[in-house]
Amino acid sequence: MRTSLARQTAAALAFLAFAGNAMLAPVPAQAAGHYKHFKTAIYIPVNVTQSLVDPQVFEHQFARAMSQVPFDKVYIEGYRDNHFASDAEIEAVKRQFQAKGIEVAGGVTLAAGGFDGQFMTFDYESPKDRDTCKRAMALMARHFDHVILDDFTFYTSKSDADIKAKGARTWTDYRLATMRKVSKDLIIDPARAVNKNVKIVIKYPNWYEHFEGLGFDLAQQPDMFDGIYAGTETRDPVITDQLLQQYESYNIIRYYETLRKDGKNGGGWVDTYSIRYIDRYAEQLWDTMLAKAPEITLFNWHPAAQDTPAEAGERPWAGTPTTFDWDRIVADWKAANPDATAPPGWGLAAGAALKQIDAVLDQLGNPTGIPTYRPANSSSAEDFLPNYLGNVGIPIALTARFPRDAQTILLTQASAADPDVLNKVKRQLEAGKVVFVTSGFVKATQDPKRKDRGFQDLLEVYATGNQVLLNDYYNGYGAGNGESLRDDPKVAPRDVLFPELHYFTNDAWPIIRGVAGARGFPVLLMNRYSKGVLYVLSIPSNIGDLYSMPPGVMNSVKKYLMADTPVRIEAPAGVSLFTYDNGAYVIQSFRDTATTVKVVKHGPTDAVSEVVIPPHSFRVYKG
């Protein structure tokens, strides 16, 4: 197989050498900018780069890709998993795309291959791997002024050399320090040594809660590089190992925009892996663009350009007039391409989804949401909590900077990584603002050994360390009776495990409470401090149980958390709200059935209406 490929490559290179520009000249150039609001790019892995040297292969696959998903740019990879493309191969493929009017950039994956499906990064204590890293960067900088690093610029190796170099440090401290040096000494400097104009962009993947443990340094790296990029591939929230929630495809763009001093993030990146139904692919693309990403990268060339079909998957909602009606999309494509011999592919799915979202983006202003503070390089037991909150209809603006200018803010356990966070909370409250904190935040800041007595200096509530099973819920402002938050008063909700919070009655008020065994426990506590209001939101021990409670629980939370916002929604879990500063908003359902959503527009008198969102669909509304 390799011998055959080598012969094809040699023959193609010879043909290119003899034909020169004359071969490329007759090909008509494509118009730049196929979409109004963003640029579309496709990533080409190194083995595909080598195959595209053959002009016949290139022409066939280029036509296939462009006919299904019009694109403006390609990232041409020259190294991955100990496999290099040659200078001649890279240059040949680059020239063919340029002749078509396509913008070209370089791509490199600094990894050493996999082991039984598990990722293997370079061992940065190995001279061989260090040399390979420098060689790969020099190769790409020779051919491109813009190079992106795929996901794998992190560190997993625990070789004997690594163990010795780590010494008494934690693995996190060792890897962060090592990867700062690697970024400069093995990536940036070798590239600029051969091309002083090269711009290097680091793509950060989707598992941001765990970055620092693997050497991804969100505190310093983003400004070391010329740009950053976001992995928005949330894939399936059930069958994949990370269980990433759908809302993250939007939320991670917002967060990464706060990491660099210039506030810029280059774009989002979505692949076709681990998708049980094709609508899930479209949702990831939509949500990336709802966050106003300037560019979308499709990974990779193979599903976009080769003659393989896209699998629709099991879709009980098929036949329903959804936003992404795959059957209709396929029928329209076949009618427009009656002579097509290849089946509709993933490129068609991407092209249709991007066309749909491009058509509505001019109605949307800048994204807004509840500012939620996550300092760079912070992790906590409340893993990915903001994305679960987004999936129950709370618009989140995740930020690496403390949002002191906001009227209402949300602090999770990750926020406690800021050693000055309690003083910042006090200043917010003294200014008459509203601060929501989670039970995890209370637990992380309640250390009685602190000179400022920790969180208890604000409110004498503490996490006991016990957990309680709750199966009923009531609201109730003040000392009066509460109203049941069940969907059906005759049917008890399922048990949900919560951390127990101890507080003093009449000092703090449980305005939403859970009940079990004739005892009540706070779900949402309220307290007044100085001129502000402090709330404590208890998070289930399994964050996913935010979806298991009656919808009325989180709908009641939203009344307080979103009191200062123009609009809120009341809906079951799996329905998200995206808000914008021009008053427009988007409601998106990830549910398998049509869902009735109550829309509450805040004003002197709240205006309440109902809309029905089809399964796996979004709707845009003007303010």
Secondary structure, DSSP 8 states (H G I E B T S, - for coil): -HHHHHHHHHHHHHHHHHHTHHHHTTS----S-SSSS-EEEEEE-HHHHHHTTSHHHHHHHHHHHHHHS--SEEEEEEEETTEE--HHHHHHHHHHHHHTT-EEEEEEE-EEEEETTEEEE--TT-HHHHHHHHHHHHHHHHH-SEEEE-TT-S-----HHHHHHHTTS-HHHHHHHHHHHHIIIIIIHHHHHH-TT-EEEEEE-S-GGGGGGGT--TTTHHHHSSEEEEE-----TTTSSS---TTHHHHHHHHHTTTSTT-----EEEE--S-SBTHHHHHHHHHHHHTT-SEEEEE-HHHHHSS-----B--TTTTS--SS-HHHHHHHHHHH-TT--S---HHHHHHHHHHHHHTTGGG--SEE-EEEE--TT---SSTTHHHHHHHTT--EEEESS--TT-SEEEE-GGGGGSTTHHHHHHHHHHTT-EEEEEHHHHHHH--TTSTT-GGGGT---EEEEEEEEE-EEEE-STTS---B--SSTTS----EEEEEEE--BTTBEEEEEEEETTEEEEEEEEEEETTEEEEEE---SSGGGGGTS-HHHHHHHHHHHTTTSSEEEE--TTEEEEEETTS-EEEEE-SSS-EEEEEEE-SSS-EEEEEEE-TTEEEEE--
